Amino acid sequence: MSAVKTQQEIMAMREGGKILAGVLDEVSQKAVAGATTAFLNAEAERLIRAAGATPSFLGYRARGASTPYPATLCTSVNDEVVHGIPSERVLREGDIIGLDIGLWYRDLCVDMAITVPIGTVSEKARHLIVVTRQSLYEGIAAVHAGARTGDIGYAVEQYVKPHGFGIVRELAGHGVGHAVHEEPPIMNFGKKGTGELLEAGMTIALEPMVTEKGWQVKTGSDGWTIKTADESLAAHFEHTVLVTKDGCEILTVLH
């Protein structure tokens, strides 16, 4: 399915992105020691529905998953990379948590993620979060009509590698809008000048997933939670962006 959108669809995604950014901002402020991941999920769903939108992850069926995703928010703690399922797990001082969220608004969907520290965290955890966040913006800086998806992966990889961190290779960013996941896949590593050509009007989700040590991952017993194989820390950041002639526009921001 093409990721190119009409001006009307872009306007809807811009509005939806603003709503989503506001929801995630509020939820992230409630991610504190003593809170449960189930509480964060409930707050996320309440805020999305109050804004006239619908959660896009709740009930989502992914290829290979035996059951639909059971929550609005993905809550991935410490060695969990993505797709952590909210539960009565209590967040503790020193944890880090990835918060990944999406919504439907006016029949279009947007997607974003951040990783936040719980209280005071270790220096290695703080550095991992900082590097992963910046790697997202390095990837975004490579986006413009005429660029290729490999240019994005190259930019992310070249920023992350000198820090000695791993880049998850089995998961990728993607087109977004008409569906939660559209073509093209956007890897977080690659070579310049390779991959699919980006066109103005495409809407894509860039999402570096970076690990403290090795890049290998495994799927947890719940069939959804993806963890680092070596149990090292992981961080995840994501924005939905619109490809433009001269660059791109981040849609998942509070304007």
PLY file of the C-alpha trace (Angstrom):
ply
format ascii 1.0
element vertex 255
property float x
property float y
property float z
element edge 254
property int vertex1
property int vertex2
end_header
0.00 0.00 0.00
1.39 3.37 -0.99
2.44 5.73 1.75
1.70 8.84 -0.38
-1.19 10.85 1.06
-3.54 13.56 -0.21
-3.50 17.05 1.29
-6.72 16.25 3.17
-5.19 13.09 4.59
-2.04 14.96 5.58
-4.15 17.52 7.45
-5.88 14.72 9.35
-2.55 13.12 10.23
-1.18 16.46 11.35
-4.13 16.88 13.72
-3.88 13.28 14.90
-0.15 13.68 15.45
-0.70 16.69 17.65
-3.24 14.76 19.72
-0.90 11.79 20.04
2.05 13.96 21.08
-0.09 15.51 23.80
-1.24 12.12 25.06
2.27 10.71 25.19
3.57 13.82 26.92
0.96 13.44 29.67
1.51 9.69 30.03
5.29 10.05 30.20
4.97 12.48 33.09
3.06 9.79 35.00
5.80 7.21 34.44
7.28 7.41 37.93
8.48 4.96 40.56
5.46 3.20 42.09
3.24 3.50 39.00
2.17 0.34 37.20
2.38 -0.10 33.46
-1.35 -0.97 33.49
-2.06 2.47 34.98
-0.09 4.16 32.20
-2.03 2.14 29.62
-5.38 3.12 31.14
-4.38 6.79 31.12
-3.28 6.56 27.49
-6.58 5.03 26.39
-8.61 7.54 28.41
-6.77 10.50 26.90
-6.98 9.21 23.32
-10.71 8.59 23.51
-11.33 11.93 25.26
-9.69 13.63 22.27
-12.09 11.95 19.84
-9.53 9.45 18.56
-9.22 5.65 18.76
-6.24 3.53 19.88
-4.59 1.87 16.88
-2.64 -0.79 18.78
-5.57 -2.17 20.81
-6.71 -5.34 19.05
-4.02 -5.04 16.37
-3.22 -8.35 14.68
0.37 -8.77 13.56
1.67 -11.47 11.28
2.99 -14.33 13.35
1.20 -13.31 16.55
-1.33 -15.84 17.83
-3.43 -13.20 19.62
-4.23 -9.53 18.96
-2.33 -6.92 20.94
-4.35 -6.43 24.17
-3.54 -2.80 25.05
-3.42 0.81 23.86
0.16 1.46 24.96
3.30 -0.64 24.58
5.32 -0.50 27.81
8.81 -1.94 27.36
10.96 -1.92 30.51
14.76 -2.26 30.69
15.73 -5.21 28.44
12.39 -5.12 26.63
12.90 -3.50 23.23
9.31 -3.08 22.00
5.75 -4.43 22.33
5.82 -4.91 26.09
2.29 -5.60 27.36
1.05 -3.44 30.26
0.43 -5.29 33.52
0.50 -4.80 37.27
4.30 -4.49 37.04
5.45 -1.66 39.27
8.06 0.73 37.93
11.08 1.14 40.15
13.74 3.81 40.58
16.46 3.23 38.02
14.26 1.51 35.42
13.90 2.84 31.90
10.66 2.40 29.97
9.84 2.66 26.28
6.36 4.06 25.66
5.08 3.31 22.15
1.63 4.48 21.11
-0.58 5.01 18.07
-4.05 6.29 17.26
-6.64 6.57 14.52
-8.05 10.03 13.84
-10.35 10.77 10.91
-9.53 7.35 9.45
-5.76 7.94 9.45
-3.24 6.64 11.96
-0.03 8.03 13.44
2.59 6.40 15.63
5.29 7.57 18.04
7.50 6.39 20.90
9.86 7.68 23.56
12.01 6.10 26.25
12.07 7.75 29.67
14.07 7.22 32.86
12.31 6.35 36.10
13.89 8.62 38.68
17.67 8.56 38.75
19.13 6.00 36.35
22.63 4.71 35.71
24.99 6.64 33.46
24.88 3.86 30.86
21.07 3.99 30.79
21.06 7.77 30.48
23.62 7.66 27.67
21.65 4.97 25.82
18.50 7.11 25.94
20.33 10.24 24.76
22.03 8.45 21.86
18.87 6.67 20.73
16.86 9.89 20.77
19.50 11.74 18.76
19.79 8.87 16.28
16.11 9.40 15.46
16.79 13.02 14.57
19.85 12.02 12.53
17.55 9.75 10.53
14.93 12.48 10.18
17.59 14.86 8.84
18.18 12.43 5.96
14.52 12.52 4.84
13.50 14.44 1.72
11.90 13.71 -1.62
14.48 11.93 -3.77
16.29 10.34 -0.84
16.17 6.58 -0.33
15.33 4.52 2.72
18.93 3.34 2.90
20.01 6.95 3.45
17.96 7.00 6.66
19.38 3.71 7.91
22.90 4.87 7.09
22.43 8.10 9.05
21.13 6.26 12.11
23.85 3.61 12.00
26.72 6.04 11.52
25.58 8.03 14.56
25.04 5.03 16.85
28.09 2.88 16.00
30.80 5.10 17.54
29.00 4.84 20.90
29.43 1.05 20.90
25.70 0.31 21.05
23.81 -2.32 19.05
21.09 -1.60 16.50
18.20 -4.07 16.33
18.18 -5.55 12.82
15.01 -7.65 12.89
12.65 -4.68 13.34
12.21 -1.52 11.31
10.36 1.71 10.77
7.62 1.75 8.15
5.07 3.68 6.17
2.01 4.69 8.18
-1.37 6.36 7.71
-3.88 4.12 5.93
-2.67 1.21 8.07
-0.61 0.83 11.23
2.18 -0.65 9.09
2.57 0.25 5.40
5.36 -0.05 2.88
8.22 0.77 2.78
10.19 -0.83 5.61
12.83 1.56 6.96
15.79 -0.18 8.54
18.02 1.53 11.10
21.17 0.50 9.24
22.07 0.51 5.57
23.92 2.03 2.66
23.40 5.40 1.05
21.60 5.33 -2.27
19.87 2.01 -1.65
16.29 1.12 -0.79
12.99 2.62 -1.83
12.81 6.15 -3.23
11.00 8.66 -1.00
8.35 10.84 -2.62
6.80 14.07 -1.40
3.55 13.24 0.40
4.74 9.95 1.85
4.15 9.54 5.58
6.65 7.30 7.34
7.45 6.26 10.89
11.13 6.32 11.79
11.97 4.34 14.93
15.52 3.50 15.99
15.73 0.62 18.47
19.15 0.63 20.12
20.65 -1.80 22.62
23.32 -1.43 25.26
25.26 -4.45 23.93
24.30 -7.01 21.28
21.64 -6.38 18.63
20.06 -9.84 18.79
16.52 -10.11 20.16
14.07 -12.78 21.28
10.30 -12.89 21.71
8.88 -13.36 25.20
6.44 -16.07 26.26
3.47 -13.72 25.78
4.10 -13.81 22.03
4.50 -10.03 21.79
7.25 -8.64 24.02
10.57 -8.44 22.20
13.64 -8.44 24.46
17.38 -8.23 24.00
18.84 -11.74 23.77
21.66 -10.81 26.17
19.30 -9.07 28.65
21.04 -5.73 28.18
19.11 -2.45 28.18
17.24 -1.17 25.13
15.79 2.19 24.10
13.29 3.19 21.40
12.23 6.52 19.90
9.81 7.17 17.05
8.15 9.96 15.11
5.72 9.97 12.20
7.04 12.31 9.51
5.78 13.73 6.23
8.23 13.67 3.33
8.44 17.06 1.60
10.31 18.36 -1.43
13.04 19.97 0.64
13.01 17.81 3.76
10.28 16.61 6.06
7.75 17.68 8.68
7.47 15.87 12.00
3.74 15.22 12.48
3.82 13.80 16.02
4.65 17.02 17.82
2.82 19.60 19.91
2.64 22.62 17.60
0 1
1 2
2 3
3 4
4 5
5 6
6 7
7 8
8 9
9 10
10 11
11 12
12 13
13 14
14 15
15 16
16 17
17 18
18 19
19 20
20 21
21 22
22 23
23 24
24 25
25 26
26 27
27 28
28 29
29 30
30 31
31 32
32 33
33 34
34 35
35 36
36 37
37 38
38 39
39 40
40 41
41 42
42 43
43 44
44 45
45 46
46 47
47 48
48 49
49 50
50 51
51 52
52 53
53 54
54 55
55 56
56 57
57 58
58 59
59 60
60 61
61 62
62 63
63 64
64 65
65 66
66 67
67 68
68 69
69 70
70 71
71 72
72 73
73 74
74 75
75 76
76 77
77 78
78 79
79 80
80 81
81 82
82 83
83 84
84 85
85 86
86 87
87 88
88 89
89 90
90 91
91 92
92 93
93 94
94 95
95 96
96 97
97 98
98 99
99 100
100 101
101 102
102 103
103 104
104 105
105 106
106 107
107 108
108 109
109 110
110 111
111 112
112 113
113 114
114 115
115 116
116 117
117 118
118 119
119 120
120 121
121 122
122 123
123 124
124 125
125 126
126 127
127 128
128 129
129 130
130 131
131 132
132 133
133 134
134 135
135 136
136 137
137 138
138 139
139 140
140 141
141 142
142 143
143 144
144 145
145 146
146 147
147 148
148 149
149 150
150 151
151 152
152 153
153 154
154 155
155 156
156 157
157 158
158 159
159 160
160 161
161 162
162 163
163 164
164 165
165 166
166 167
167 168
168 169
169 170
170 171
171 172
172 173
173 174
174 175
175 176
176 177
177 178
178 179
179 180
180 181
181 182
182 183
183 184
184 185
185 186
186 187
187 188
188 189
189 190
190 191
191 192
192 193
193 194
194 195
195 196
196 197
197 198
198 199
199 200
200 201
201 202
202 203
203 204
204 205
205 206
206 207
207 208
208 209
209 210
210 211
211 212
212 213
213 214
214 215
215 216
216 217
217 218
218 219
219 220
220 221
221 222
222 223
223 224
224 225
225 226
226 227
227 228
228 229
229 230
230 231
231 232
232 233
233 234
234 235
235 236
236 237
237 238
238 239
239 240
240 241
241 242
242 243
243 244
244 245
245 246
246 247
247 248
248 249
249 250
250 251
251 252
252 253
253 254
